[in-house]
Amino acid sequence: MKTIQLLKTAGSIACVAFALNATAQTTTAAPSSSSETIGEHVDDGTITTKAKADLLAAKNVKSTHIHVKTRQGVVWLTGSVPSADDKSAAEEVVKDVKGVSSVKNHLKVAAE
């Protein structure tokens, strides 16, 4: 069980590093807000990747069936979780991700 958690964490870190590197190399669009600098801008792909990584790393969320999509800083959570506690914990984890303006939690509670 510890091996699975270790692999999840390592995979999450690799995903975030890849996304941040790819975004740094390919993003040419100006930030959406005039008060935001290019260095402060967080794009939707980066938010999605970070949210997925944080969900995988969260000990209080069973996240294997959670799907994450982001558009203009709004994150949609879809899929299923085993309890209402997992549903609310997933939303809290995603709210803490830099660049998230709001979370649309459409997770369904379904016992595994």
Gaussian input, Z-matrix of N, CA and C with variables (Angstrom, degrees):
# hf/3-21g

backbone

0 1
 N
 C     1     B1
 C     2     B2     1     A1
 N     3     B3     2     A2     1     D1
 C     4     B4     3     A3     2     D2
 C     5     B5     4     A4     3     D3
 N     6     B6     5     A5     4     D4
 C     7     B7     6     A6     5     D5
 C     8     B8     7     A7     6     D6
 N     9     B9     8     A8     7     D7
 C    10    B10     9     A9     8     D8
 C    11    B11    10    A10     9     D9
 N    12    B12    11    A11    10    D10
 C    13    B13    12    A12    11    D11
 C    14    B14    13    A13    12    D12
 N    15    B15    14    A14    13    D13
 C    16    B16    15    A15    14    D14
 C    17    B17    16    A16    15    D15
 N    18    B18    17    A17    16    D16
 C    19    B19    18    A18    17    D17
 C    20    B20    19    A19    18    D18
 N    21    B21    20    A20    19    D19
 C    22    B22    21    A21    20    D20
 C    23    B23    22    A22    21    D21
 N    24    B24    23    A23    22    D22
 C    25    B25    24    A24    23    D23
 C    26    B26    25    A25    24    D24
 N    27    B27    26    A26    25    D25
 C    28    B28    27    A27    26    D26
 C    29    B29    28    A28    27    D27
 N    30    B30    29    A29    28    D28
 C    31    B31    30    A30    29    D29
 C    32    B32    31    A31    30    D30
 N    33    B33    32    A32    31    D31
 C    34    B34    33    A33    32    D32
 C    35    B35    34    A34    33    D33
 N    36    B36    35    A35    34    D34
 C    37    B37    36    A36    35    D35
 C    38    B38    37    A37    36    D36
 N    39    B39    38    A38    37    D37
 C    40    B40    39    A39    38    D38
 C    41    B41    40    A40    39    D39
 N    42    B42    41    A41    40    D40
 C    43    B43    42    A42    41    D41
 C    44    B44    43    A43    42    D42
 N    45    B45    44    A44    43    D43
 C    46    B46    45    A45    44    D44
 C    47    B47    46    A46    45    D45
 N    48    B48    47    A47    46    D46
 C    49    B49    48    A48    47    D47
 C    50    B50    49    A49    48    D48
 N    51    B51    50    A50    49    D49
 C    52    B52    51    A51    50    D50
 C    53    B53    52    A52    51    D51
 N    54    B54    53    A53    52    D52
 C    55    B55    54    A54    53    D53
 C    56    B56    55    A55    54    D54
 N    57    B57    56    A56    55    D55
 C    58    B58    57    A57    56    D56
 C    59    B59    58    A58    57    D57
 N    60    B60    59    A59    58    D58
 C    61    B61    60    A60    59    D59
 C    62    B62    61    A61    60    D60
 N    63    B63    62    A62    61    D61
 C    64    B64    63    A63    62    D62
 C    65    B65    64    A64    63    D63
 N    66    B66    65    A65    64    D64
 C    67    B67    66    A66    65    D65
 C    68    B68    67    A67    66    D66
 N    69    B69    68    A68    67    D67
 C    70    B70    69    A69    68    D68
 C    71    B71    70    A70    69    D69
 N    72    B72    71    A71    70    D70
 C    73    B73    72    A72    71    D71
 C    74    B74    73    A73    72    D72
 N    75    B75    74    A74    73    D73
 C    76    B76    75    A75    74    D74
 C    77    B77    76    A76    75    D75
 N    78    B78    77    A77    76    D76
 C    79    B79    78    A78    77    D77
 C    80    B80    79    A79    78    D78
 N    81    B81    80    A80    79    D79
 C    82    B82    81    A81    80    D80
 C    83    B83    82    A82    81    D81
 N    84    B84    83    A83    82    D82
 C    85    B85    84    A84    83    D83
 C    86    B86    85    A85    84    D84
 N    87    B87    86    A86    85    D85
 C    88    B88    87    A87    86    D86
 C    89    B89    88    A88    87    D87
 N    90    B90    89    A89    88    D88
 C    91    B91    90    A90    89    D89
 C    92    B92    91    A91    90    D90
 N    93    B93    92    A92    91    D91
 C    94    B94    93    A93    92    D92
 C    95    B95    94    A94    93    D93
 N    96    B96    95    A95    94    D94
 C    97    B97    96    A96    95    D95
 C    98    B98    97    A97    96    D96
 N    99    B99    98    A98    97    D97
 C   100   B100    99    A99    98    D98
 C   101   B101   100   A100    99    D99
 N   102   B102   101   A101   100   D100
 C   103   B103   102   A102   101   D101
 C   104   B104   103   A103   102   D102
 N   105   B105   104   A104   103   D103
 C   106   B106   105   A105   104   D104
 C   107   B107   106   A106   105   D105
 N   108   B108   107   A107   106   D106
 C   109   B109   108   A108   107   D107
 C   110   B110   109   A109   108   D108
 N   111   B111   110   A110   109   D109
 C   112   B112   111   A111   110   D110
 C   113   B113   112   A112   111   D111
 N   114   B114   113   A113   112   D112
 C   115   B115   114   A114   113   D113
 C   116   B116   115   A115   114   D114
 N   117   B117   116   A116   115   D115
 C   118   B118   117   A117   116   D116
 C   119   B119   118   A118   117   D117
 N   120   B120   119   A119   118   D118
 C   121   B121   120   A120   119   D119
 C   122   B122   121   A121   120   D120
 N   123   B123   122   A122   121   D121
 C   124   B124   123   A123   122   D122
 C   125   B125   124   A124   123   D123
 N   126   B126   125   A125   124   D124
 C   127   B127   126   A126   125   D125
 C   128   B128   127   A127   126   D126
 N   129   B129   128   A128   127   D127
 C   130   B130   129   A129   128   D128
 C   131   B131   130   A130   129   D129
 N   132   B132   131   A131   130   D130
 C   133   B133   132   A132   131   D131
 C   134   B134   133   A133   132   D132
 N   135   B135   134   A134   133   D133
 C   136   B136   135   A135   134   D134
 C   137   B137   136   A136   135   D135
 N   138   B138   137   A137   136   D136
 C   139   B139   138   A138   137   D137
 C   140   B140   139   A139   138   D138
 N   141   B141   140   A140   139   D139
 C   142   B142   141   A141   140   D140
 C   143   B143   142   A142   141   D141
 N   144   B144   143   A143   142   D142
 C   145   B145   144   A144   143   D143
 C   146   B146   145   A145   144   D144
 N   147   B147   146   A146   145   D145
 C   148   B148   147   A147   146   D146
 C   149   B149   148   A148   147   D147
 N   150   B150   149   A149   148   D148
 C   151   B151   150   A150   149   D149
 C   152   B152   151   A151   150   D150
 N   153   B153   152   A152   151   D151
 C   154   B154   153   A153   152   D152
 C   155   B155   154   A154   153   D153
 N   156   B156   155   A155   154   D154
 C   157   B157   156   A156   155   D155
 C   158   B158   157   A157   156   D156
 N   159   B159   158   A158   157   D157
 C   160   B160   159   A159   158   D158
 C   161   B161   160   A160   159   D159
 N   162   B162   161   A161   160   D160
 C   163   B163   162   A162   161   D161
 C   164   B164   163   A163   162   D162
 N   165   B165   164   A164   163   D163
 C   166   B166   165   A165   164   D164
 C   167   B167   166   A166   165   D165
 N   168   B168   167   A167   166   D166
 C   169   B169   168   A168   167   D167
 C   170   B170   169   A169   168   D168
 N   171   B171   170   A170   169   D169
 C   172   B172   171   A171   170   D170
 C   173   B173   172   A172   171   D171
 N   174   B174   173   A173   172   D172
 C   175   B175   174   A174   173   D173
 C   176   B176   175   A175   174   D174
 N   177   B177   176   A176   175   D175
 C   178   B178   177   A177   176   D176
 C   179   B179   178   A178   177   D177
 N   180   B180   179   A179   178   D178
 C   181   B181   180   A180   179   D179
 C   182   B182   181   A181   180   D180
 N   183   B183   182   A182   181   D181
 C   184   B184   183   A183   182   D182
 C   185   B185   184   A184   183   D183
 N   186   B186   185   A185   184   D184
 C   187   B187   186   A186   185   D185
 C   188   B188   187   A187   186   D186
 N   189   B189   188   A188   187   D187
 C   190   B190   189   A189   188   D188
 C   191   B191   190   A190   189   D189
 N   192   B192   191   A191   190   D190
 C   193   B193   192   A192   191   D191
 C   194   B194   193   A193   192   D192
 N   195   B195   194   A194   193   D193
 C   196   B196   195   A195   194   D194
 C   197   B197   196   A196   195   D195
 N   198   B198   197   A197   196   D196
 C   199   B199   198   A198   197   D197
 C   200   B200   199   A199   198   D198
 N   201   B201   200   A200   199   D199
 C   202   B202   201   A201   200   D200
 C   203   B203   202   A202   201   D201
 N   204   B204   203   A203   202   D202
 C   205   B205   204   A204   203   D203
 C   206   B206   205   A205   204   D204
 N   207   B207   206   A206   205   D205
 C   208   B208   207   A207   206   D206
 C   209   B209   208   A208   207   D207
 N   210   B210   209   A209   208   D208
 C   211   B211   210   A210   209   D209
 C   212   B212   211   A211   210   D210
 N   213   B213   212   A212   211   D211
 C   214   B214   213   A213   212   D212
 C   215   B215   214   A214   213   D213
 N   216   B216   215   A215   214   D214
 C   217   B217   216   A216   215   D215
 C   218   B218   217   A217   216   D216
 N   219   B219   218   A218   217   D217
 C   220   B220   219   A219   218   D218
 C   221   B221   220   A220   219   D219
 N   222   B222   221   A221   220   D220
 C   223   B223   222   A222   221   D221
 C   224   B224   223   A223   222   D222
 N   225   B225   224   A224   223   D223
 C   226   B226   225   A225   224   D224
 C   227   B227   226   A226   225   D225
 N   228   B228   227   A227   226   D226
 C   229   B229   228   A228   227   D227
 C   230   B230   229   A229   228   D228
 N   231   B231   230   A230   229   D229
 C   232   B232   231   A231   230   D230
 C   233   B233   232   A232   231   D231
 N   234   B234   233   A233   232   D232
 C   235   B235   234   A234   233   D233
 C   236   B236   235   A235   234   D234
 N   237   B237   236   A236   235   D235
 C   238   B238   237   A237   236   D236
 C   239   B239   238   A238   237   D237
 N   240   B240   239   A239   238   D238
 C   241   B241   240   A240   239   D239
 C   242   B242   241   A241   240   D240
 N   243   B243   242   A242   241   D241
 C   244   B244   243   A243   242   D242
 C   245   B245   244   A244   243   D243
 N   246   B246   245   A245   244   D244
 C   247   B247   246   A246   245   D245
 C   248   B248   247   A247   246   D246
 N   249   B249   248   A248   247   D247
 C   250   B250   249   A249   248   D248
 C   251   B251   250   A250   249   D249
 N   252   B252   251   A251   250   D250
 C   253   B253   252   A252   251   D251
 C   254   B254   253   A253   252   D252
 N   255   B255   254   A254   253   D253
 C   256   B256   255   A255   254   D254
 C   257   B257   256   A256   255   D255
 N   258   B258   257   A257   256   D256
 C   259   B259   258   A258   257   D257
 C   260   B260   259   A259   258   D258
 N   261   B261   260   A260   259   D259
 C   262   B262   261   A261   260   D260
 C   263   B263   262   A262   261   D261
 N   264   B264   263   A263   262   D262
 C   265   B265   264   A264   263   D263
 C   266   B266   265   A265   264   D264
 N   267   B267   266   A266   265   D265
 C   268   B268   267   A267   266   D266
 C   269   B269   268   A268   267   D267
 N   270   B270   269   A269   268   D268
 C   271   B271   270   A270   269   D269
 C   272   B272   271   A271   270   D270
 N   273   B273   272   A272   271   D271
 C   274   B274   273   A273   272   D272
 C   275   B275   274   A274   273   D273
 N   276   B276   275   A275   274   D274
 C   277   B277   276   A276   275   D275
 C   278   B278   277   A277   276   D276
 N   279   B279   278   A278   277   D277
 C   280   B280   279   A279   278   D278
 C   281   B281   280   A280   279   D279
 N   282   B282   281   A281   280   D280
 C   283   B283   282   A282   281   D281
 C   284   B284   283   A283   282   D282
 N   285   B285   284   A284   283   D283
 C   286   B286   285   A285   284   D284
 C   287   B287   286   A286   285   D285
 N   288   B288   287   A287   286   D286
 C   289   B289   288   A288   287   D287
 C   290   B290   289   A289   288   D288
 N   291   B291   290   A290   289   D289
 C   292   B292   291   A291   290   D290
 C   293   B293   292   A292   291   D291
 N   294   B294   293   A293   292   D292
 C   295   B295   294   A294   293   D293
 C   296   B296   295   A295   294   D294
 N   297   B297   296   A296   295   D295
 C   298   B298   297   A297   296   D296
 C   299   B299   298   A298   297   D297
 N   300   B300   299   A299   298   D298
 C   301   B301   300   A300   299   D299
 C   302   B302   301   A301   300   D300
 N   303   B303   302   A302   301   D301
 C   304   B304   303   A303   302   D302
 C   305   B305   304   A304   303   D303
 N   306   B306   305   A305   304   D304
 C   307   B307   306   A306   305   D305
 C   308   B308   307   A307   306   D306
 N   309   B309   308   A308   307   D307
 C   310   B310   309   A309   308   D308
 C   311   B311   310   A310   309   D309
 N   312   B312   311   A311   310   D310
 C   313   B313   312   A312   311   D311
 C   314   B314   313   A313   312   D312
 N   315   B315   314   A314   313   D313
 C   316   B316   315   A315   314   D314
 C   317   B317   316   A316   315   D315
 N   318   B318   317   A317   316   D316
 C   319   B319   318   A318   317   D317
 C   320   B320   319   A319   318   D318
 N   321   B321   320   A320   319   D319
 C   322   B322   321   A321   320   D320
 C   323   B323   322   A322   321   D321
 N   324   B324   323   A323   322   D322
 C   325   B325   324   A324   323   D323
 C   326   B326   325   A325   324   D324
 N   327   B327   326   A326   325   D325
 C   328   B328   327   A327   326   D326
 C   329   B329   328   A328   327   D327
 N   330   B330   329   A329   328   D328
 C   331   B331   330   A330   329   D329
 C   332   B332   331   A331   330   D330
 N   333   B333   332   A332   331   D331
 C   334   B334   333   A333   332   D332
 C   335   B335   334   A334   333   D333

   B1=1.4508
   B2=1.5338
   B3=1.3416
   B4=1.4556
   B5=1.5274
   B6=1.3255
   B7=1.4622
   B8=1.5190
   B9=1.3218
   B10=1.4682
   B11=1.5252
   B12=1.3261
   B13=1.4704
   B14=1.5248
   B15=1.3222
   B16=1.4654
   B17=1.5282
   B18=1.3285
   B19=1.4621
   B20=1.5187
   B21=1.3371
   B22=1.4642
   B23=1.5269
   B24=1.3261
   B25=1.4583
   B26=1.5294
   B27=1.3182
   B28=1.4650
   B29=1.5308
   B30=1.3303
   B31=1.4542
   B32=1.5132
   B33=1.3236
   B34=1.4621
   B35=1.5205
   B36=1.2963
   B37=1.4603
   B38=1.5350
   B39=1.3250
   B40=1.4649
   B41=1.5278
   B42=1.3406
   B43=1.4697
   B44=1.5225
   B45=1.3151
   B46=1.4620
   B47=1.5231
   B48=1.3205
   B49=1.4618
   B50=1.5324
   B51=1.3130
   B52=1.4646
   B53=1.5202
   B54=1.3388
   B55=1.4663
   B56=1.5235
   B57=1.3074
   B58=1.4614
   B59=1.5228
   B60=1.3147
   B61=1.4631
   B62=1.5236
   B63=1.3284
   B64=1.4636
   B65=1.5215
   B66=1.3167
   B67=1.4591
   B68=1.5226
   B69=1.3063
   B70=1.4612
   B71=1.5314
   B72=1.3190
   B73=1.4588
   B74=1.5181
   B75=1.3506
   B76=1.4622
   B77=1.5202
   B78=1.3099
   B79=1.4556
   B80=1.5196
   B81=1.3461
   B82=1.4519
   B83=1.5113
   B84=1.3251
   B85=1.4579
   B86=1.5210
   B87=1.3095
   B88=1.4576
   B89=1.5231
   B90=1.3110
   B91=1.4534
   B92=1.5291
   B93=1.3262
   B94=1.4596
   B95=1.5232
   B96=1.2958
   B97=1.4598
   B98=1.5224
   B99=1.3198
   B100=1.4575
   B101=1.5246
   B102=1.3384
   B103=1.4562
   B104=1.5275
   B105=1.3125
   B106=1.4477
   B107=1.5322
   B108=1.3221
   B109=1.4564
   B110=1.5250
   B111=1.3280
   B112=1.4679
   B113=1.5207
   B114=1.2973
   B115=1.4630
   B116=1.5179
   B117=1.3279
   B118=1.4588
   B119=1.5166
   B120=1.3214
   B121=1.4543
   B122=1.5293
   B123=1.3334
   B124=1.4575
   B125=1.5201
   B126=1.3420
   B127=1.4577
   B128=1.5279
   B129=1.3316
   B130=1.4571
   B131=1.5305
   B132=1.3268
   B133=1.4651
   B134=1.5167
   B135=1.3101
   B136=1.4584
   B137=1.5178
   B138=1.3268
   B139=1.4699
   B140=1.5269
   B141=1.3318
   B142=1.4667
   B143=1.5203
   B144=1.3187
   B145=1.4615
   B146=1.5186
   B147=1.3194
   B148=1.4592
   B149=1.5274
   B150=1.3422
   B151=1.4651
   B152=1.5251
   B153=1.3350
   B154=1.4664
   B155=1.5300
   B156=1.3200
   B157=1.4655
   B158=1.5194
   B159=1.3297
   B160=1.4607
   B161=1.5269
   B162=1.3360
   B163=1.4585
   B164=1.5296
   B165=1.3280
   B166=1.4617
   B167=1.5256
   B168=1.3141
   B169=1.4620
   B170=1.5311
   B171=1.3235
   B172=1.4645
   B173=1.5261
   B174=1.3070
   B175=1.4615
   B176=1.5284
   B177=1.3355
   B178=1.4618
   B179=1.5292
   B180=1.3462
   B181=1.4667
   B182=1.5205
   B183=1.3348
   B184=1.4670
   B185=1.5214
   B186=1.3345
   B187=1.4670
   B188=1.5164
   B189=1.3074
   B190=1.4653
   B191=1.5253
   B192=1.3301
   B193=1.4625
   B194=1.5253
   B195=1.3358
   B196=1.4608
   B197=1.5251
   B198=1.3309
   B199=1.4596
   B200=1.5248
   B201=1.3321
   B202=1.4632
   B203=1.5236
   B204=1.3256
   B205=1.4660
   B206=1.5159
   B207=1.3373
   B208=1.4589
   B209=1.5153
   B210=1.3226
   B211=1.4669
   B212=1.5204
   B213=1.3201
   B214=1.4600
   B215=1.5273
   B216=1.3177
   B217=1.4543
   B218=1.5172
   B219=1.3326
   B220=1.4637
   B221=1.5226
   B222=1.3280
   B223=1.4592
   B224=1.5252
   B225=1.3475
   B226=1.4634
   B227=1.5170
   B228=1.3331
   B229=1.4571
   B230=1.5217
   B231=1.3260
   B232=1.4551
   B233=1.5205
   B234=1.3172
   B235=1.4540
   B236=1.5093
   B237=1.3272
   B238=1.4621
   B239=1.5253
   B240=1.3191
   B241=1.4651
   B242=1.5300
   B243=1.3295
   B244=1.4637
   B245=1.5330
   B246=1.3503
   B247=1.4698
   B248=1.5301
   B249=1.3177
   B250=1.4657
   B251=1.5281
   B252=1.3284
   B253=1.4677
   B254=1.5286
   B255=1.3350
   B256=1.4668
   B257=1.5277
   B258=1.3245
   B259=1.4618
   B260=1.5220
   B261=1.3238
   B262=1.4704
   B263=1.5266
   B264=1.3295
   B265=1.4689
   B266=1.5301
   B267=1.3284
   B268=1.4699
   B269=1.5232
   B270=1.3202
   B271=1.4709
   B272=1.5207
   B273=1.3241
   B274=1.4692
   B275=1.5250
   B276=1.3254
   B277=1.4704
   B278=1.5238
   B279=1.3322
   B280=1.4668
   B281=1.5313
   B282=1.3301
   B283=1.4679
   B284=1.5226
   B285=1.3315
   B286=1.4601
   B287=1.5294
   B288=1.3197
   B289=1.4714
   B290=1.5284
   B291=1.3189
   B292=1.4647
   B293=1.5244
   B294=1.3283
   B295=1.4541
   B296=1.5186
   B297=1.3413
   B298=1.4669
   B299=1.5241
   B300=1.3382
   B301=1.4630
   B302=1.5190
   B303=1.3422
   B304=1.4633
   B305=1.5181
   B306=1.3513
   B307=1.4581
   B308=1.5212
   B309=1.3315
   B310=1.4690
   B311=1.5305
   B312=1.3126
   B313=1.4616
   B314=1.5321
   B315=1.3281
   B316=1.4624
   B317=1.5265
   B318=1.3385
   B319=1.4563
   B320=1.5253
   B321=1.3175
   B322=1.4608
   B323=1.5237
   B324=1.3233
   B325=1.4548
   B326=1.5281
   B327=1.3158
   B328=1.4668
   B329=1.5159
   B330=1.3136
   B331=1.4646
   B332=1.5196
   B333=1.3261
   B334=1.4704
   B335=1.4953
   A1=110.46
   A2=116.04
   A3=119.05
   A4=110.79
   A5=116.24
   A6=120.48
   A7=110.58
   A8=117.38
   A9=121.07
   A10=109.95
   A11=117.36
   A12=120.91
   A13=110.46
   A14=116.71
   A15=120.89
   A16=110.18
   A17=116.86
   A18=120.39
   A19=111.32
   A20=117.18
   A21=120.66
   A22=110.59
   A23=116.35
   A24=120.94
   A25=110.81
   A26=117.04
   A27=120.62
   A28=110.35
   A29=117.09
   A30=120.82
   A31=112.03
   A32=115.57
   A33=120.32
   A34=111.13
   A35=115.85
   A36=120.77
   A37=109.78
   A38=116.80
   A39=120.29
   A40=110.92
   A41=117.11
   A42=120.90
   A43=111.27
   A44=116.58
   A45=120.16
   A46=110.05
   A47=116.90
   A48=119.99
   A49=110.50
   A50=117.19
   A51=120.87
   A52=110.80
   A53=116.56
   A54=120.27
   A55=111.39
   A56=116.54
   A57=119.59
   A58=110.76
   A59=117.13
   A60=121.01
   A61=110.39
   A62=118.09
   A63=121.27
   A64=110.96
   A65=116.69
   A66=120.93
   A67=110.51
   A68=116.83
   A69=120.26
   A70=110.87
   A71=117.24
   A72=120.53
   A73=113.03
   A74=118.52
   A75=119.99
   A76=114.85
   A77=119.30
   A78=120.32
   A79=110.20
   A80=115.66
   A81=120.20
   A82=111.25
   A83=117.47
   A84=121.15
   A85=110.11
   A86=114.59
   A87=119.80
   A88=109.45
   A89=117.95
   A90=120.61
   A91=110.67
   A92=115.68
   A93=120.18
   A94=112.69
   A95=117.52
   A96=120.76
   A97=109.61
   A98=116.84
   A99=119.86
   A100=112.10
   A101=118.38
   A102=120.50
   A103=112.16
   A104=117.92
   A105=123.33
   A106=109.22
   A107=116.68
   A108=119.54
   A109=109.22
   A110=116.10
   A111=119.72
   A112=110.03
   A113=118.14
   A114=120.97
   A115=113.03
   A116=117.99
   A117=121.31
   A118=112.77
   A119=118.17
   A120=122.22
   A121=111.05
   A122=116.49
   A123=121.75
   A124=106.95
   A125=117.78
   A126=119.07
   A127=111.45
   A128=115.08
   A129=121.21
   A130=113.10
   A131=117.31
   A132=120.19
   A133=111.80
   A134=116.40
   A135=120.68
   A136=110.37
   A137=117.03
   A138=120.53
   A139=110.00
   A140=116.80
   A141=120.56
   A142=111.07
   A143=116.76
   A144=121.01
   A145=111.42
   A146=116.94
   A147=120.81
   A148=110.71
   A149=117.16
   A150=120.38
   A151=110.70
   A152=117.04
   A153=120.59
   A154=110.94
   A155=116.16
   A156=120.31
   A157=110.97
   A158=117.10
   A159=120.66
   A160=111.33
   A161=117.61
   A162=120.76
   A163=110.67
   A164=116.65
   A165=119.79
   A166=111.64
   A167=116.52
   A168=120.64
   A169=112.79
   A170=118.13
   A171=121.69
   A172=110.31
   A173=116.00
   A174=120.99
   A175=112.03
   A176=117.33
   A177=120.41
   A178=113.45
   A179=117.20
   A180=121.28
   A181=109.43
   A182=116.02
   A183=120.33
   A184=105.93
   A185=116.70
   A186=121.24
   A187=115.30
   A188=119.14
   A189=119.30
   A190=113.53
   A191=118.10
   A192=120.73
   A193=112.28
   A194=117.03
   A195=121.31
   A196=108.64
   A197=115.49
   A198=121.74
   A199=108.25
   A200=115.80
   A201=121.64
   A202=109.62
   A203=116.40
   A204=122.16
   A205=107.83
   A206=116.12
   A207=121.05
   A208=109.86
   A209=114.74
   A210=120.41
   A211=107.82
   A212=115.55
   A213=123.61
   A214=111.78
   A215=116.35
   A216=122.08
   A217=115.00
   A218=118.18
   A219=121.53
   A220=108.08
   A221=116.37
   A222=121.54
   A223=109.43
   A224=115.61
   A225=121.69
   A226=108.04
   A227=116.17
   A228=122.00
   A229=107.81
   A230=116.85
   A231=121.63
   A232=108.65
   A233=116.31
   A234=120.93
   A235=109.77
   A236=115.26
   A237=118.91
   A238=110.79
   A239=113.78
   A240=122.55
   A241=107.48
   A242=117.44
   A243=119.29
   A244=115.57
   A245=118.12
   A246=118.07
   A247=111.02
   A248=114.54
   A249=120.61
   A250=110.38
   A251=116.62
   A252=119.98
   A253=111.17
   A254=116.41
   A255=120.21
   A256=110.31
   A257=117.00
   A258=121.43
   A259=110.67
   A260=117.11
   A261=119.75
   A262=111.22
   A263=117.73
   A264=120.51
   A265=110.41
   A266=117.38
   A267=120.57
   A268=110.33
   A269=116.44
   A270=120.32
   A271=110.79
   A272=117.27
   A273=121.03
   A274=111.28
   A275=117.33
   A276=120.95
   A277=109.85
   A278=116.62
   A279=120.85
   A280=111.41
   A281=118.01
   A282=120.84
   A283=111.69
   A284=117.14
   A285=121.63
   A286=113.49
   A287=118.03
   A288=121.23
   A289=109.25
   A290=116.17
   A291=121.42
   A292=110.16
   A293=116.02
   A294=121.20
   A295=114.07
   A296=117.91
   A297=121.09
   A298=109.08
   A299=116.33
   A300=119.87
   A301=111.45
   A302=117.90
   A303=121.65
   A304=109.10
   A305=114.86
   A306=121.27
   A307=108.68
   A308=115.97
   A309=122.57
   A310=105.83
   A311=116.48
   A312=121.78
   A313=110.02
   A314=116.32
   A315=122.19
   A316=111.08
   A317=116.22
   A318=120.38
   A319=109.78
   A320=115.83
   A321=121.56
   A322=108.44
   A323=115.95
   A324=120.78
   A325=107.34
   A326=115.78
   A327=121.93
   A328=108.44
   A329=116.82
   A330=120.77
   A331=109.97
   A332=116.12
   A333=120.69
   A334=110.77
   D1=-39.37
   D2=178.39
   D3=-65.82
   D4=-33.29
   D5=179.35
   D6=-64.78
   D7=-41.33
   D8=179.50
   D9=-63.35
   D10=-45.47
   D11=179.22
   D12=-62.87
   D13=-39.41
   D14=178.69
   D15=-64.45
   D16=-42.92
   D17=178.62
   D18=-65.61
   D19=-39.91
   D20=177.11
   D21=-60.93
   D22=-45.81
   D23=-179.10
   D24=-64.42
   D25=-44.35
   D26=179.57
   D27=-63.53
   D28=-42.01
   D29=177.68
   D30=-63.39
   D31=-39.82
   D32=178.89
   D33=-62.51
   D34=-45.46
   D35=-179.65
   D36=-62.96
   D37=-41.84
   D38=179.22
   D39=-64.22
   D40=-40.75
   D41=178.82
   D42=-62.75
   D43=-44.95
   D44=-179.74
   D45=-64.13
   D46=-44.33
   D47=-179.79
   D48=-62.45
   D49=-42.34
   D50=179.02
   D51=-63.62
   D52=-46.64
   D53=-178.47
   D54=-63.31
   D55=-43.09
   D56=179.93
   D57=-65.13
   D58=-39.56
   D59=178.74
   D60=-67.82
   D61=-45.63
   D62=-179.91
   D63=-63.95
   D64=-41.03
   D65=179.31
   D66=-65.30
   D67=-41.80
   D68=-179.52
   D69=-63.11
   D70=-31.45
   D71=-177.72
   D72=-85.88
   D73=-25.99
   D74=-171.39
   D75=-112.37
   D76=-14.87
   D77=-176.82
   D78=-76.73
   D79=120.75
   D80=177.87
   D81=-124.09
   D82=-7.62
   D83=-178.50
   D84=-72.51
   D85=148.13
   D86=177.36
   D87=-75.58
   D88=154.59
   D89=176.85
   D90=-59.89
   D91=153.16
   D92=-176.14
   D93=-76.33
   D94=-22.33
   D95=-178.44
   D96=-109.38
   D97=139.06
   D98=-177.37
   D99=-68.59
   D100=-20.90
   D101=179.81
   D102=-89.58
   D103=-1.98
   D104=-176.77
   D105=-100.36
   D106=134.41
   D107=177.33
   D108=-90.16
   D109=166.46
   D110=179.57
   D111=-61.16
   D112=-37.82
   D113=179.04
   D114=-66.20
   D115=-24.32
   D116=-179.81
   D117=-91.00
   D118=-16.87
   D119=-176.28
   D120=-67.41
   D121=131.28
   D122=176.29
   D123=-118.00
   D124=119.24
   D125=-177.68
   D126=-85.76
   D127=167.66
   D128=-174.88
   D129=-61.73
   D130=-37.48
   D131=179.13
   D132=-63.61
   D133=-39.81
   D134=178.38
   D135=-67.38
   D136=-41.63
   D137=178.60
   D138=-61.25
   D139=-46.14
   D140=-179.84
   D141=-60.23
   D142=-46.29
   D143=-179.23
   D144=-62.80
   D145=-44.65
   D146=179.98
   D147=-65.79
   D148=-40.54
   D149=178.71
   D150=-62.32
   D151=-44.05
   D152=178.50
   D153=-61.90
   D154=-43.97
   D155=-179.76
   D156=-63.44
   D157=-43.46
   D158=179.71
   D159=-65.94
   D160=-37.04
   D161=177.31
   D162=-65.27
   D163=-41.18
   D164=178.38
   D165=-65.39
   D166=-35.51
   D167=-177.57
   D168=-80.96
   D169=-19.62
   D170=-177.21
   D171=-68.39
   D172=125.35
   D173=-179.22
   D174=-75.94
   D175=-22.13
   D176=-176.27
   D177=-96.55
   D178=12.09
   D179=-179.46
   D180=-131.80
   D181=125.58
   D182=171.74
   D183=-88.78
   D184=101.48
   D185=-165.53
   D186=-108.19
   D187=16.44
   D188=-175.03
   D189=-69.89
   D190=-18.85
   D191=-178.86
   D192=-117.47
   D193=26.83
   D194=179.20
   D195=-103.04
   D196=130.19
   D197=176.81
   D198=-109.40
   D199=137.98
   D200=-175.64
   D201=-122.15
   D202=129.44
   D203=173.08
   D204=-133.32
   D205=145.74
   D206=-178.45
   D207=-131.27
   D208=137.74
   D209=174.08
   D210=-143.15
   D211=119.55
   D212=-179.90
   D213=51.56
   D214=42.34
   D215=176.65
   D216=83.37
   D217=-6.85
   D218=177.55
   D219=-92.80
   D220=124.87
   D221=-176.65
   D222=-104.22
   D223=130.06
   D224=175.45
   D225=-104.97
   D226=127.68
   D227=174.47
   D228=-106.83
   D229=123.39
   D230=176.77
   D231=-130.60
   D232=166.55
   D233=-178.99
   D234=116.16
   D235=-154.60
   D236=-177.57
   D237=-136.42
   D238=151.56
   D239=175.89
   D240=-134.00
   D241=157.53
   D242=-175.44
   D243=-77.76
   D244=-14.50
   D245=-177.80
   D246=-152.39
   D247=163.85
   D248=176.71
   D249=-64.74
   D250=-32.66
   D251=177.44
   D252=-63.20
   D253=-40.76
   D254=177.68
   D255=-64.59
   D256=-38.27
   D257=-179.89
   D258=-62.33
   D259=-49.01
   D260=-178.84
   D261=-71.01
   D262=-35.48
   D263=178.92
   D264=-65.90
   D265=-38.43
   D266=178.65
   D267=-62.07
   D268=-42.67
   D269=179.09
   D270=-62.66
   D271=-42.87
   D272=179.63
   D273=-63.35
   D274=-40.95
   D275=179.32
   D276=-61.11
   D277=-45.37
   D278=-176.34
   D279=-70.59
   D280=-34.76
   D281=178.82
   D282=-59.27
   D283=-28.94
   D284=-177.03
   D285=-81.25
   D286=-5.45
   D287=-179.39
   D288=-74.80
   D289=133.50
   D290=179.89
   D291=-61.05
   D292=131.61
   D293=177.86
   D294=98.24
   D295=-11.57
   D296=-179.91
   D297=-78.04
   D298=121.60
   D299=177.96
   D300=-91.37
   D301=-32.82
   D302=174.97
   D303=-161.55
   D304=165.46
   D305=-179.37
   D306=-125.87
   D307=129.31
   D308=174.10
   D309=-103.38
   D310=103.11
   D311=-174.56
   D312=-92.68
   D313=100.13
   D314=178.74
   D315=-109.10
   D316=27.52
   D317=178.76
   D318=-71.04
   D319=142.22
   D320=177.00
   D321=-104.92
   D322=139.46
   D323=177.53
   D324=-87.98
   D325=117.32
   D326=-179.68
   D327=-141.76
   D328=117.80
   D329=-179.98
   D330=-60.58
   D331=138.06
   D332=-179.05
   D333=-86.11

